[in-house]
Amino acid sequence: MRVLFTCVVGHGHFNPMLPLARALEAAGHRVAFATDPGFCEHVREVGFEAHPAGLDQVDAQARFVAATPGWADIPPQDRMPFQFPGLFAGIRVPRMLEDLGPIVATWRPDLLIHDTAELAGAIVAESDGIAHAEHSFGILRPAMVRAVATEILAPIAARLGVHDPGVSGSNGELYLDICPPGIQQPEIADVVNVLRVRPGAADEGGDGVLPAWVADLPARPTVYVTMGTVFNKSADVFATVLEGLPQDGINVIVTVGESGDPALLGPQPDNVHVERYIPQANLLPRCDVLISHAGSGATIGALTAGVPMLAIPQGADQFLNAAAITGIGAGLRLLPSEFSAVAVAAAVRELLSDPRFTDVAMAEAAAIREMPTAASVVPELERLA
């Protein structure tokens, strides 16, 4: 079987698909990805065939901002209803359709699996009579957001003879749901064809080696700070967090991203360790609290490890994730208007002193372990194809 994955640029979209891609390859199937031209080299470095398709993120974002009057004036927590339909449907889909057509015609996949934000794959597959499925990267998008995206896509899909563009399983398309059950939206019950898949980490096993100094950390609480791979550009955010953390009594580990510069944070006390990258899947089980932007990867990673989180959302779906985490009692959040060193200090003290946060996170970790593995769902995908 030949399986084509399609995704928009970014580790947050690509990494969640890796466990299933690897499981399909291990089962003897040929796997390839179609994604932003600038991301293809990374896909190849990971070990998969890659085909450039669609717009690079910088270009797509610039076009979206130009087409969205007043974008800069919209508060970050209110942007998702505009960004998801406007960027991923209105801006990205036309070019992706143009590029995917020849790829599908030449590569001839038996099955196409597209990520939740890559909205052209289902249309192309449906038009060409190819079996297809949607692969989530976290919480189901709110109904209103999905409805607006569907409205934008409907005339585009109709030109290819597709009557329903299929956003989040709206036309009965198989929806591969990796979201931990405790934080999933109740609206998932309205998606008629859901197949749950246990989330996995891109850096799980393999070459995910921790720095030697991690094993030598003092026996005291460890706080891990990350802002992911996209929202990690502000040194001020890291500086504010570090200002709020005590200079003794805890271990602090900070990752600023492979494109970041640890030197920008300046000299740090002995209990603070700043690195560009440390494999999250191996590090989180050694931590007591995660401070993050509440991206889907960080959120699911924390719950998988049973670690409570202080969410400091910056944009995209992070406000949705932060609300879900606080809603089940697996962490706390600080909205932009609440974010300060004093607030960080108070929140970390509460997370470290109240065991209920860890208890909830551990319960979620147990529920995640009960989800079907990627390997176990391969036969379902073979039947679909």
C-alpha positions in Angstrom: 0.0 0.0 0.0 1.2 3.5 -0.8 0.3 6.1 1.8 0.7 9.8 1.2 0.6 12.1 4.3 -0.1 15.8 3.8 0.6 18.5 6.3 1.4 22.1 6.7 4.8 23.2 7.9 5.8 22.9 11.5 6.8 20.3 14.0 3.4 20.7 15.7 1.7 19.4 12.6 4.3 16.9 11.3 5.5 15.3 14.5 2.1 13.9 15.6 1.9 12.0 12.3 5.2 10.3 12.7 4.2 7.4 15.0 1.5 6.3 12.4 3.9 6.9 9.5 6.5 4.7 11.1 4.0 2.1 12.0 2.8 1.9 8.4 6.4 1.7 7.1 7.1 -1.1 9.7 4.1 -3.0 8.3 5.7 -2.9 4.8 3.9 0.0 3.3 5.5 2.8 1.3 5.1 6.2 3.0 5.7 9.8 1.7 4.8 13.3 2.8 3.7 16.3 0.8 4.3 19.5 2.7 5.6 23.1 2.5 8.7 23.3 0.2 10.9 24.7 3.0 10.1 21.8 5.3 10.8 19.0 2.9 14.5 18.8 3.9 13.6 18.2 7.5 11.1 15.4 6.5 13.9 13.7 4.5 16.3 14.0 7.4 13.8 12.2 9.6 13.8 9.4 7.0 10.8 9.9 4.7 10.2 10.7 1.1 9.0 14.3 0.7 7.3 16.2 -2.1 7.0 20.1 -2.0 3.4 21.3 -2.0 1.7 24.5 -1.0 3.1 27.7 0.4 5.9 28.2 2.8 4.7 29.5 6.2 6.3 32.9 5.9 4.6 33.5 2.5 1.2 32.1 3.7 1.2 34.2 6.9 2.1 37.3 5.0 -0.7 36.8 2.5 -3.1 36.1 5.4 -2.2 39.2 7.3 -2.5 41.3 4.1 -6.0 39.9 3.5 -7.2 40.4 7.1 -7.7 44.1 8.0 -7.0 44.9 11.6 -5.3 41.6 12.3 -2.7 43.2 14.6 -5.5 44.7 16.7 -7.1 41.4 17.4 -6.1 40.1 20.9 -4.1 36.8 20.6 -6.8 34.9 22.5 -9.4 35.9 20.0 -7.5 35.1 16.8 -8.3 31.4 16.2 -11.8 32.0 14.6 -10.1 34.2 12.0 -6.8 32.4 11.6 -7.8 28.7 11.2 -10.4 29.4 8.4 -8.6 32.3 6.9 -5.1 31.0 6.8 -5.5 27.2 6.5 -8.6 27.3 4.2 -8.7 30.6 2.4 -5.0 31.2 1.8 -3.3 27.8 1.8 -5.8 25.5 0.0 -5.7 26.9 -3.6 -2.0 26.6 -3.9 -2.0 23.2 -2.2 -4.7 21.9 -4.6 -2.6 23.1 -7.5 0.5 21.2 -6.3 -1.1 18.1 -4.9 -2.9 17.2 -8.1 0.3 16.2 -10.0 1.8 14.6 -7.0 -1.2 12.3 -6.5 -1.4 11.6 -10.3 2.3 10.6 -10.3 2.8 8.9 -7.0 -0.7 7.2 -7.1 -1.4 6.7 -3.3 -3.8 4.1 -2.1 -4.5 6.2 1.0 -4.1 9.9 1.8 -3.9 11.1 5.4 -4.0 14.8 5.9 -3.4 16.8 9.1 -6.2 18.8 10.6 -4.9 22.1 9.3 -4.1 20.8 5.8 -7.5 21.1 4.2 -6.7 20.4 0.5 -5.8 16.7 0.9 -9.3 15.5 1.5 -10.7 17.4 -1.5 -8.0 16.0 -3.8 -8.5 12.5 -2.5 -12.3 12.6 -2.7 -12.1 14.0 -6.3 -9.7 11.3 -7.4 -11.5 8.4 -5.6 -8.7 7.8 -3.1 -9.4 6.6 0.4 -8.6 9.4 2.9 -8.4 10.2 6.6 -7.8 13.2 8.8 -5.1 13.0 11.4 -5.6 15.3 14.4 -2.8 17.0 16.4 -4.8 17.8 19.5 -8.2 19.1 20.6 -11.0 19.2 18.0 -11.4 22.7 16.5 -14.6 24.4 17.9 -17.7 23.9 15.8 -18.0 27.5 14.7 -14.4 27.5 13.4 -15.0 24.3 11.5 -18.2 25.7 10.0 -16.5 28.9 8.7 -13.7 26.8 7.2 -16.2 24.5 5.5 -18.0 27.6 4.1 -14.8 28.9 2.6 -13.9 25.6 1.1 -17.3 24.6 -0.3 -17.1 26.5 -3.6 -13.4 25.4 -4.1 -14.4 21.8 -3.5 -17.4 22.1 -5.8 -15.3 23.0 -8.7 -13.6 19.6 -8.4 -17.0 17.8 -8.0 -16.7 17.4 -4.3 -19.8 18.3 -2.4 -18.4 18.4 1.1 -14.8 19.5 1.7 -14.6 17.3 4.8 -13.4 19.4 7.7 -12.9 17.3 10.9 -14.8 14.3 9.6 -17.9 16.3 8.5 -18.6 14.0 5.6 -18.0 10.8 7.5 -14.2 10.9 6.7 -12.2 8.8 9.2 -10.9 11.1 12.0 -7.8 9.8 13.7 -8.0 11.3 17.1 -4.8 11.5 19.2 -6.3 13.9 21.8 -6.2 12.6 25.4 -9.8 11.8 26.3 -9.9 14.1 29.4 -9.3 17.3 27.5 -11.2 16.5 24.2 -14.1 18.7 23.3 -17.6 17.1 23.9 -18.3 17.9 20.3 -16.1 14.9 19.3 -19.3 12.9 19.9 -20.7 14.6 16.7 -17.9 13.3 14.5 -19.4 10.0 13.2 -16.2 8.1 12.3 -13.6 8.5 14.9 -10.6 6.1 15.5 -8.6 6.9 18.6 -4.8 6.6 18.3 -2.4 6.9 21.2 -0.2 10.0 20.8 3.5 9.5 20.5 6.5 11.8 20.5 8.8 12.4 17.5 11.8 12.1 19.9 10.6 9.0 21.6 13.4 6.4 21.8 15.8 6.5 18.9 18.5 9.2 19.3 16.6 11.1 22.1 19.6 11.1 24.5 19.5 13.5 27.5 22.5 15.6 28.4 24.8 13.9 30.9 24.2 16.7 33.5 20.5 15.8 33.8 21.3 12.6 35.7 23.4 14.6 38.2 20.7 17.1 39.1 20.1 17.5 42.9 17.2 15.5 44.3 14.6 18.4 44.4 11.7 19.5 42.2 12.5 20.1 38.5 10.7 22.7 36.5 11.0 22.6 32.7 10.4 25.7 30.6 9.7 25.7 26.8 7.9 27.9 24.4 8.0 25.3 21.6 9.4 25.8 18.1 7.3 28.7 16.8 6.4 30.9 19.8 9.9 30.8 21.2 11.2 34.1 19.7 10.6 36.4 22.7 13.5 36.5 25.1 11.3 38.7 27.3 8.8 35.8 27.9 11.7 33.5 29.1 13.2 36.3 31.1 9.9 37.0 32.9 9.4 33.3 33.7 13.0 32.9 35.0 12.6 36.1 37.1 9.6 34.4 38.8 11.4 31.2 39.6 13.4 30.8 42.8 17.2 30.7 42.6 17.4 27.7 45.0 15.3 24.8 46.1 14.4 23.7 42.5 16.1 22.6 39.3 15.2 24.7 36.3 15.7 23.5 32.7 15.0 25.8 29.8 15.0 25.0 26.1 14.9 28.0 23.7 14.6 26.0 20.4 17.2 24.9 17.9 17.0 28.4 16.3 17.3 30.2 19.6 20.4 31.5 21.4 20.8 30.6 25.1 23.2 33.5 25.4 20.3 36.0 24.9 19.0 35.0 28.4 22.2 36.2 30.0 24.0 34.7 33.0 21.8 32.4 35.1 22.1 31.0 38.7 23.6 27.6 39.1 20.2 25.9 39.4 19.2 27.0 35.9 20.3 25.1 32.8 19.6 26.6 29.4 19.8 24.5 26.2 18.6 24.8 22.6 17.0 21.4 22.5 16.4 18.4 24.8 14.2 15.5 23.8 10.9 16.3 25.5 9.7 12.7 25.7 12.7 11.6 27.7 13.0 14.8 29.8 9.4 15.2 31.0 9.2 12.1 33.1 12.0 13.6 35.2 10.1 16.8 35.8 7.6 18.0 38.3 6.1 21.0 36.5 6.1 22.1 32.8 5.9 25.8 32.0 4.9 26.2 28.4 3.0 28.0 25.7 0.4 25.2 25.8 1.0 24.1 22.2 -0.6 20.8 21.4 2.8 19.0 21.5 3.7 20.4 24.9 0.1 19.8 26.3 -0.1 16.2 25.2 3.5 15.6 26.1 2.9 16.8 29.7 -0.2 14.7 30.1 1.5 11.6 28.6 4.2 12.0 31.3 1.7 12.8 34.0 3.2 16.3 34.6 1.1 19.3 35.6 1.5 22.4 33.5 1.6 26.2 33.9 0.2 27.3 30.6 1.3 30.7 29.2 -0.6 30.7 25.9 0.7 33.0 23.1 -1.5 32.3 20.1 -3.1 29.7 17.8 -4.8 26.9 19.6 -2.9 27.5 22.8 -5.7 29.3 24.6 -8.0 26.3 23.9 -5.4 23.9 25.2 -4.8 26.0 28.3 -8.5 26.2 29.1 -8.8 22.4 28.7 -5.8 21.8 31.1 -7.2 24.1 33.8 -10.7 22.7 33.2 -9.7 19.2 34.3 -7.4 20.4 37.1 -4.1 19.3 35.5 -2.5 22.7 35.7 -2.9 26.5 35.8 -2.8 29.2 33.2 -1.7 32.8 32.9 -3.4 34.8 30.1 -1.3 37.7 28.5 -3.0 40.2 30.8 -2.1 38.2 33.9 1.5 37.3 32.9 4.2 38.6 35.3 7.1 37.2 37.3 5.0 37.5 40.5 2.2 35.5 38.9 4.6 32.8 37.7 6.1 32.5 41.1 2.7 32.1 42.8 1.5 29.6 40.2 4.6 27.4 40.4 4.4 27.4 44.2 0.8 26.2 44.0 1.6 23.5 41.4 4.5 22.1 43.5 2.6 22.2 46.8 -0.8 20.8 45.8 -0.6 17.1 44.8 -4.0 17.3 43.2 -2.6 18.7 40.0 -0.1 15.8 39.7 -2.9 13.3 40.5 -5.0 14.6 37.7 -2.1 14.6 35.2 -1.2 11.0 36.2 -4.8 9.9 35.7 -4.6 11.3 32.2 -1.4 9.5 31.6 -3.0 6.3 32.5 -5.9 7.0 30.2 -3.5 7.8 27.3 -1.8 4.4 27.9 -5.1 2.7 27.3 -5.5 4.3 23.8 -4.8 2.1 20.8 -1.3 2.2 19.5 -0.4 3.4 16.0 0.6 -0.1 15.1 -2.8 -1.5 16.2 -4.7 0.8 13.9 -2.8 0.0 10.7 -5.1 -2.9 9.9 -8.1 -0.5 10.0 -6.3 1.8 7.5 -5.5 -1.2 5.3 -9.2 -2.0 5.2 -10.1 1.6 4.5 -7.7 1.6 1.5 
